[in-house]
Amino acid sequence: MNREKKTEEKVAMALIKTAIDLKISEGLAEEYSGTESETRVLGIILARYLDGSARKIAEVAYAAMEEAGLYAESLGLNIVWNATNPGQEDLWIPQGDGYRHRVWN
């Protein structure tokens, strides 16, 4: 990874951490008060950012598993997705808004 991409990734990670910390400090909602973990808060932030779209949330989970090298788990998620959402594309084929995000490599 070149220096520019490393800097971009560090900035992105810092922004994500800041978003999580802000949500925890302001309290997401009464029912979560005092019990927020970083992973739960990140999940809530992503779900809200993705407007609660099951497809987009599943695509994010699939991509995260793939990035972490959890190939059996991502395959399992895709199998469950296909079984419960007949007629839809596999999770590694993004659907929707036509916006393609730049991937860090």
DSSP file (Angstrom, degrees, kcal/mol; ACC not computed):
  #  RESIDUE AA STRUCTURE BP1 BP2  ACC     N-H-->O    O-->H-N    N-H-->O    O-->H-N    TCO  KAPPA ALPHA  PHI   PSI    X-CA   Y-CA   Z-CA
    1    1 A M              0   0    0      0, 0.0   103,-0.0     0, 0.0     2,-0.0   0.000 360.0 360.0 360.0 129.9    0.0    0.0    0.0
    2    2 A N     >  -     0   0    0      1,-0.1     4,-2.3     4,-0.0     5,-0.2  -0.267 360.0-102.0 -78.2 168.9    1.5    3.3   -1.0
    3    3 A R  H  > S+     0   0    0      1,-0.2     4,-2.3     2,-0.2     5,-0.2   0.877 118.9  51.9 -58.5 -43.5    1.9    6.3    1.4
    4    4 A E  H  > S+     0   0    0      1,-0.2     4,-2.5     2,-0.2    -1,-0.2   0.916 111.7  46.3 -62.4 -43.8   -1.1    8.2    0.1
    5    5 A K  H  > S+     0   0    0      2,-0.2     4,-2.5     1,-0.2    -1,-0.2   0.879 110.7  52.7 -68.2 -36.6   -3.5    5.2    0.4
    6    6 A K  H  X S+     0   0    0     -4,-2.3     4,-2.4     2,-0.2    -1,-0.2   0.914 110.4  48.6 -62.6 -41.7   -2.2    4.5    3.9
    7    7 A T  H  X S+     0   0    0     -4,-2.3     4,-2.4     2,-0.2    -2,-0.2   0.924 111.1  50.0 -63.8 -44.9   -2.9    8.1    4.9
    8    8 A E  H  X S+     0   0    0     -4,-2.5     4,-2.5     1,-0.2    -2,-0.2   0.907 111.7  48.4 -59.7 -42.8   -6.4    7.9    3.4
    9    9 A E  H  X S+     0   0    0     -4,-2.5     4,-2.7     2,-0.2    -1,-0.2   0.907 110.6  50.6 -66.3 -40.9   -7.1    4.7    5.3
   10   10 A K  H  X S+     0   0    0     -4,-2.4     4,-2.3     2,-0.2    -2,-0.2   0.912 111.9  47.9 -62.1 -41.9   -5.8    6.2    8.6
   11   11 A V  H  X S+     0   0    0     -4,-2.4     4,-2.3     2,-0.2    -2,-0.2   0.929 112.2  49.0 -64.2 -45.2   -8.0    9.3    8.1
   12   12 A A  H  X S+     0   0    0     -4,-2.5     4,-2.3     1,-0.2    -2,-0.2   0.920 111.8  48.6 -60.9 -44.2  -11.1    7.1    7.3
   13   13 A M  H  X S+     0   0    0     -4,-2.7     4,-2.5     1,-0.2    -1,-0.2   0.894 110.7  51.1 -63.8 -39.7  -10.5    4.9   10.3
   14   14 A A  H  X S+     0   0    0     -4,-2.3     4,-2.4     2,-0.2    -1,-0.2   0.894 109.8  50.3 -64.6 -39.3  -10.1    8.0   12.6
   15   15 A L  H  X S+     0   0    0     -4,-2.3     4,-2.5     2,-0.2    -2,-0.2   0.901 110.6  48.9 -65.1 -41.0  -13.4    9.4   11.2
   16   16 A I  H  X S+     0   0    0     -4,-2.3     4,-2.4     2,-0.2    -2,-0.2   0.937 111.9  48.8 -63.2 -46.1  -15.2    6.1   11.9
   17   17 A K  H  X S+     0   0    0     -4,-2.5     4,-2.7     1,-0.2    -2,-0.2   0.899 111.5  50.4 -60.4 -41.2  -13.8    6.0   15.4
   18   18 A T  H  X S+     0   0    0     -4,-2.4     4,-2.6     2,-0.2    -1,-0.2   0.909 109.3  50.7 -63.2 -43.0  -14.9    9.6   16.0
   19   19 A A  H  X S+     0   0    0     -4,-2.5     4,-2.3     2,-0.2    -2,-0.2   0.919 112.1  47.3 -61.4 -43.6  -18.4    8.8   14.7
   20   20 A I  H  X S+     0   0    0     -4,-2.4     4,-2.4     1,-0.2    -2,-0.2   0.948 112.9  48.3 -62.1 -49.0  -18.6    5.9   17.1
   21   21 A D  H  X S+     0   0    0     -4,-2.7     4,-2.7     1,-0.2    -2,-0.2   0.887 111.3  50.6 -60.9 -40.0  -17.3    7.9   20.1
   22   22 A L  H  X S+     0   0    0     -4,-2.6     4,-2.3     2,-0.2    -1,-0.2   0.927 110.9  48.1 -63.3 -45.1  -19.7   10.8   19.3
   23   23 A K  H  X S+     0   0    0     -4,-2.3     4,-1.0     1,-0.2    -2,-0.2   0.889 113.9  47.2 -63.9 -38.7  -22.7    8.4   19.2
   24   24 A I  H  < S+     0   0    0     -4,-2.4     3,-0.3     2,-0.2    10,-0.2   0.927 113.1  48.6 -67.2 -44.1  -21.7    6.8   22.4
   25   25 A S  H  < S+     0   0    0     -4,-2.7    -2,-0.2     1,-0.2    -1,-0.2   0.847 116.5  41.5 -68.2 -33.1  -21.1   10.1   24.2
   26   26 A E  H  < S-     0   0    0     -4,-2.3    -1,-0.2    -5,-0.2    -2,-0.2   0.611 115.2-117.4 -88.3 -11.1  -24.4   11.5   23.1
   27   27 A G     <  -     0   0    0     -4,-1.0    -3,-0.2    -3,-0.3     3,-0.1   0.645   9.4-130.9  78.0 120.3  -26.3    8.3   23.7
   28   28 A L  S    S-     0   0    0      1,-0.3     2,-0.3    -4,-0.1    -4,-0.1   0.925  77.7 -33.0 -69.5 -44.5  -27.9    6.6   20.8
   29   29 A A    >>  -     0   0    0      1,-0.1     3,-1.3     0, 0.0     4,-0.9  -0.962  65.4 -92.9-168.4 163.0  -31.3    6.2   22.5
   30   30 A E  G >4 S+     0   0    0     -2,-0.3     3,-1.0     1,-0.3    -1,-0.1   0.887 120.6  56.6 -53.3 -43.1  -32.6    5.5   25.9
   31   31 A E  G 34 S+     0   0    0      1,-0.3    -1,-0.3    -3,-0.1     0, 0.0   0.714 111.8  42.5 -68.3 -18.5  -32.7    1.8   25.5
   32   32 A Y  G X> S+     0   0    0     -3,-1.3     3,-2.6     2,-0.1     4,-0.5   0.503  81.1 137.6-100.5  -6.1  -29.0    1.7   24.7
   33   33 A S  T << S-     0   0    0     -3,-1.0    -3,-0.1    -4,-0.9    -9,-0.0  -0.136  80.7  -5.3 -52.0 121.6  -27.8    4.1   27.3
   34   34 A G  T 34 S+     0   0    0    -10,-0.2    -1,-0.3     1,-0.1    -2,-0.1   0.407 120.6  79.5  79.9  -2.8  -24.7    2.9   29.0
   35   35 A T  T <4  +     0   0    0     -3,-2.6     2,-0.2     2,-0.1    -2,-0.2   0.319  57.6 129.7-118.9   8.6  -24.5   -0.4   27.2
   36   36 A E     <  -     0   0    0     -4,-0.5     2,-0.3   -12,-0.1     3,-0.0  -0.450  36.1-166.2 -72.0 130.2  -23.1    0.5   23.8
   37   37 A S     >  -     0   0    0     -2,-0.2     4,-2.7     1,-0.1     5,-0.2  -0.771  34.2-112.7-101.9 159.3  -20.2   -1.4   22.5
   38   38 A E  H  > S+     0   0    0     -2,-0.3     4,-2.6     1,-0.2     5,-0.2   0.900 117.7  49.7 -58.8 -40.5  -18.2   -0.1   19.6
   39   39 A T  H  > S+     0   0    0      2,-0.2     4,-2.3     1,-0.2    -1,-0.2   0.906 111.5  47.7 -67.9 -39.9  -19.4   -2.9   17.3
   40   40 A R  H  > S+     0   0    0      2,-0.2     4,-2.4     1,-0.2    -2,-0.2   0.933 113.6  47.9 -64.2 -44.7  -23.0   -2.4   18.2
   41   41 A V  H  X S+     0   0    0     -4,-2.7     4,-2.9     2,-0.2    -2,-0.2   0.919 110.9  50.6 -63.2 -43.7  -22.7    1.4   17.7
   42   42 A L  H  X S+     0   0    0     -4,-2.6     4,-2.8    -5,-0.2    -1,-0.2   0.914 110.3  51.0 -60.4 -41.6  -21.0    0.9   14.3
   43   43 A G  H  X S+     0   0    0     -4,-2.3     4,-2.6     2,-0.2    -1,-0.2   0.908 111.3  47.3 -60.7 -42.3  -23.8   -1.5   13.3
   44   44 A I  H  X S+     0   0    0     -4,-2.4     4,-2.3     2,-0.2     5,-0.2   0.921 112.2  49.7 -65.7 -44.2  -26.4    1.1   14.3
   45   45 A I  H  X S+     0   0    0     -4,-2.9     4,-2.8     1,-0.2    -2,-0.2   0.940 113.8  45.9 -59.2 -47.7  -24.6    3.9   12.5
   46   46 A L  H  X S+     0   0    0     -4,-2.8     4,-2.5     1,-0.2     6,-0.2   0.910 111.0  52.0 -64.0 -42.7  -24.4    1.7    9.3
   47   47 A A  H  <>S+     0   0    0     -4,-2.6     5,-3.1    -5,-0.2     6,-0.3   0.909 113.9  43.8 -60.8 -41.3  -28.0    0.6    9.5
   48   48 A R  H ><5S+     0   0    0     -4,-2.3     3,-1.6     3,-0.2    -2,-0.2   0.909 112.7  51.8 -69.8 -41.5  -29.1    4.2    9.7
   49   49 A Y  H 3<5S+     0   0    0     -4,-2.8    -2,-0.2     1,-0.3    -1,-0.2   0.871 111.7  47.5 -60.9 -36.9  -26.7    5.3    7.0
   50   50 A L  T ><5S-     0   0    0     -4,-2.5     3,-2.1    -5,-0.2    -1,-0.3   0.218 114.5-118.5 -90.9  14.4  -28.1    2.6    4.7
   51   51 A D  T < 5 -     0   0    0     -3,-1.6    -3,-0.2     1,-0.3     3,-0.1   0.774  63.2 -67.4  55.1  30.8  -31.7    3.5    5.6
   52   52 A G  T 3 <S+     0   0    0     -5,-3.1     2,-0.5     1,-0.2    -1,-0.3   0.661  82.9 165.6  69.1  15.4  -32.3    0.1    7.1
   53   53 A S    <>  -     0   0    0     -3,-2.1     4,-2.6    -6,-0.3     5,-0.2  -0.536  29.3-155.1 -69.5 114.4  -32.0   -1.6    3.7
   54   54 A A  H  > S+     0   0    0     -2,-0.5     4,-2.5     1,-0.2     5,-0.2   0.893  93.1  52.3 -57.1 -41.2  -31.6   -5.3    4.3
   55   55 A R  H  > S+     0   0    0      2,-0.2     4,-2.4     1,-0.2    -1,-0.2   0.945 111.8  44.1 -61.7 -49.5  -29.8   -5.8    1.0
   56   56 A K  H  > S+     0   0    0      2,-0.2     4,-2.2     1,-0.2    -1,-0.2   0.894 113.3  51.1 -65.6 -39.5  -27.2   -3.1    1.7
   57   57 A I  H  X S+     0   0    0     -4,-2.6     4,-2.4     1,-0.2    -1,-0.2   0.916 111.3  48.4 -62.7 -42.8  -26.7   -4.2    5.2
   58   58 A A  H  X S+     0   0    0     -4,-2.5     4,-2.7    -5,-0.2    -2,-0.2   0.887 109.4  53.0 -64.5 -39.2  -26.1   -7.8    4.0
   59   59 A E  H  X S+     0   0    0     -4,-2.4     4,-2.7     2,-0.2    -1,-0.2   0.904 110.1  48.2 -62.2 -40.9  -23.7   -6.5    1.3
   60   60 A V  H  X S+     0   0    0     -4,-2.2     4,-2.5     2,-0.2    -2,-0.2   0.931 112.4  47.8 -65.0 -45.5  -21.7   -4.6    4.0
   61   61 A A  H  X S+     0   0    0     -4,-2.4     4,-2.3     2,-0.2    -2,-0.2   0.917 113.2  49.0 -60.9 -43.2  -21.6   -7.7    6.3
   62   62 A Y  H  X S+     0   0    0     -4,-2.7     4,-2.5     1,-0.2    -2,-0.2   0.935 112.2  47.6 -61.2 -47.7  -20.5   -9.9    3.3
   63   63 A A  H  X S+     0   0    0     -4,-2.7     4,-2.6     1,-0.2    -2,-0.2   0.885 111.0  51.6 -63.0 -39.5  -17.8   -7.4    2.3
   64   64 A A  H  X S+     0   0    0     -4,-2.5     4,-1.8     2,-0.2    -1,-0.2   0.914 110.5  48.3 -64.2 -42.7  -16.5   -7.1    5.9
   65   65 A M  H  <>S+     0   0    0     -4,-2.3     5,-2.9     2,-0.2     4,-0.3   0.920 112.5  48.6 -63.4 -43.3  -16.3  -10.9    6.2
   66   66 A E  H ><5S+     0   0    0     -4,-2.5     3,-1.4     1,-0.2    -2,-0.2   0.926 110.3  51.1 -61.8 -45.1  -14.4  -11.2    2.9
   67   67 A E  H 3<5S+     0   0    0     -4,-2.6    -1,-0.2     1,-0.3    -2,-0.2   0.844 110.2  50.1 -61.9 -34.2  -12.0   -8.4    3.9
   68   68 A A  T 3<5S-     0   0    0     -4,-1.8    -1,-0.3    -5,-0.2    -2,-0.2   0.452 118.7-111.1 -84.4  -1.0  -11.3  -10.2    7.1
   69   69 A G  T < 5S+     0   0    0     -3,-1.4     2,-1.4    -4,-0.3     3,-0.3   0.692  73.0 139.8  79.7  18.2  -10.6  -13.5    5.3
   70   70 A L     >< +     0   0    0     -5,-2.9     4,-2.4     1,-0.2     5,-0.2  -0.522  15.4 154.9 -92.0  66.7  -13.8  -15.1    6.7
   71   71 A Y  H  >  +     0   0    0     -2,-1.4     4,-2.3     1,-0.2    -1,-0.2   0.868  67.6  50.3 -68.9 -39.7  -14.6  -16.8    3.4
   72   72 A A  H  > S+     0   0    0     -3,-0.3     4,-2.3     2,-0.2    -1,-0.2   0.902 113.2  48.1 -64.7 -39.3  -16.6  -19.7    4.9
   73   73 A E  H  > S+     0   0    0      2,-0.2     4,-2.5     1,-0.2    -2,-0.2   0.907 111.4  48.7 -68.1 -42.0  -18.7  -17.3    6.9
   74   74 A S  H  X S+     0   0    0     -4,-2.4     4,-2.3     2,-0.2    -2,-0.2   0.893 111.6  50.4 -66.0 -37.8  -19.3  -15.0    3.9
   75   75 A L  H  X S+     0   0    0     -4,-2.3     4,-2.5     2,-0.2    -2,-0.2   0.922 109.9  50.9 -62.7 -43.5  -20.3  -17.9    1.8
   76   76 A G  H  X S+     0   0    0     -4,-2.3     4,-2.5     1,-0.2    -2,-0.2   0.908 109.6  49.7 -60.3 -43.0  -22.7  -19.0    4.5
   77   77 A L  H  X S+     0   0    0     -4,-2.5     4,-2.8     1,-0.2    -1,-0.2   0.916 111.0  49.9 -61.2 -43.0  -24.2  -15.5    4.7
   78   78 A N  H  X S+     0   0    0     -4,-2.3     4,-2.7     2,-0.2    -2,-0.2   0.890 110.0  50.6 -64.0 -39.2  -24.7  -15.6    0.9
   79   79 A I  H  X S+     0   0    0     -4,-2.5     4,-2.1     2,-0.2    -2,-0.2   0.930 112.8  45.7 -63.9 -45.4  -26.3  -19.0    1.0
   80   80 A V  H  X S+     0   0    0     -4,-2.5     4,-1.9     2,-0.2    -2,-0.2   0.917 112.3  52.3 -63.3 -42.6  -28.8  -17.8    3.7
   81   81 A W  H  X S+     0   0    0     -4,-2.8     4,-1.4     1,-0.2    -2,-0.2   0.944 111.1  46.1 -58.4 -48.7  -29.4  -14.6    1.7
   82   82 A N  H  < S+     0   0    0     -4,-2.7    -1,-0.2     1,-0.2    -2,-0.2   0.871 111.7  52.1 -63.5 -36.8  -30.2  -16.5   -1.4
   83   83 A A  H  < S+     0   0    0     -4,-2.1    -1,-0.2     1,-0.2    -2,-0.2   0.836 118.5  35.9 -68.4 -32.6  -32.5  -19.0    0.5
   84   84 A T  H  < S+     0   0    0     -4,-1.9    -1,-0.2     1,-0.2    -2,-0.2   0.511 122.0  44.5-100.5  -5.6  -34.5  -16.2    2.0
   85   85 A N  S >< S-     0   0    0     -4,-1.4     3,-1.7    -5,-0.2    -1,-0.2  -0.509  78.4-167.3-135.8  65.4  -34.5  -13.7   -0.9
   86   86 A P  T 3  S+     0   0    0      0, 0.0     3,-0.1     0, 0.0    -3,-0.1  -0.209  70.8  24.8 -59.3 143.7  -35.2  -15.7   -4.0
   87   87 A G  T 3  S+     0   0    0      1,-0.3     2,-0.2    -5,-0.1    -5,-0.1   0.339  94.5 115.8  87.9  -7.5  -34.6  -14.0   -7.3
   88   88 A Q    <   -     0   0    0     -3,-1.7    -1,-0.3    -6,-0.2    -3,-0.1  -0.618  69.9-102.3 -93.8 157.5  -32.0  -11.6   -6.0
   89   89 A E        -     0   0    0     -2,-0.2    -1,-0.1     1,-0.1     6,-0.1  -0.255  46.6 -85.8 -68.6 159.4  -28.3  -11.5   -7.0
   90   90 A D    >   -     0   0    0      1,-0.1     3,-1.8     2,-0.1    -1,-0.1  -0.269  43.8-108.1 -60.3 156.8  -25.6  -12.9   -4.9
   91   91 A L  T 3  S+     0   0    0      1,-0.3    -1,-0.1    -3,-0.1   -28,-0.1   0.716 115.6  64.7 -66.5 -21.6  -24.2  -10.5   -2.2
   92   92 A W  T 3  S+     0   0    0      1,-0.2    -1,-0.3     2,-0.1    -2,-0.1   0.496  89.4  74.9 -81.6   0.3  -20.9  -10.0   -4.1
   93   93 A I  S <  S-     0   0    0     -3,-1.8    -1,-0.2     0, 0.0    -4,-0.1  -0.873  89.4-136.8-108.3  95.9  -22.9   -8.4   -6.9
   94   94 A P        -     0   0    0      0, 0.0     2,-0.2     0, 0.0    -2,-0.1  -0.189  20.0-158.5 -58.2 142.1  -23.8   -4.9   -5.5
   95   95 A Q        +     0   0    0     -4,-0.1     2,-0.6    -6,-0.1     3,-0.1  -0.672  41.4  20.4-107.6 164.2  -27.4   -3.7   -6.1
   96   96 A G  S    S+     0   0    0     -2,-0.2     0, 0.0     1,-0.2     0, 0.0  -0.705  93.0  41.2 108.3-121.6  -28.9   -0.4   -6.1
   97   97 A D  S    S-     0   0    0     -2,-0.6    -1,-0.2     1,-0.1     3,-0.1   0.442  79.4-125.1 -73.9  -4.0  -27.8    3.2   -6.4
   98   98 A G        +     0   0    0      1,-0.3     2,-0.5    -3,-0.1    -1,-0.1   0.402  68.0 131.2  78.6  -5.4  -25.2    2.8   -9.2
   99   99 A Y        -     0   0    0      1,-0.0     2,-0.6     2,-0.0    -1,-0.3  -0.712  44.2-156.9 -84.4 125.6  -22.6    4.5   -7.0
  100  100 A R        -     0   0    0     -2,-0.5     2,-0.2    -3,-0.1     3,-0.0  -0.910   9.2-142.0-106.5 122.4  -19.4    2.5   -6.9
  101  101 A H        -     0   0    0     -2,-0.6     2,-0.3     1,-0.1    -2,-0.0  -0.552  21.5-110.9 -81.8 145.2  -17.1    3.1   -3.9
  102  102 A R        -     0   0    0     -2,-0.2     2,-0.4     1,-0.0    -1,-0.1  -0.590  32.9-140.6 -73.7 134.4  -13.4    3.2   -4.3
  103  103 A V        -     0   0    0     -2,-0.3     2,-0.5    -3,-0.0    -1,-0.0  -0.796   9.3-127.1 -99.8 138.2  -11.8    0.2   -2.7
  104  104 A W              0   0    0     -2,-0.4   -98,-0.0     1,-0.2   -99,-0.0  -0.734 360.0 360.0 -83.3 125.5   -8.6    0.5   -0.7
  105  105 A N              0   0    0     -2,-0.5    -1,-0.2     0, 0.0  -100,-0.0   0.273 360.0 360.0-140.0 360.0   -5.9   -1.9   -1.9
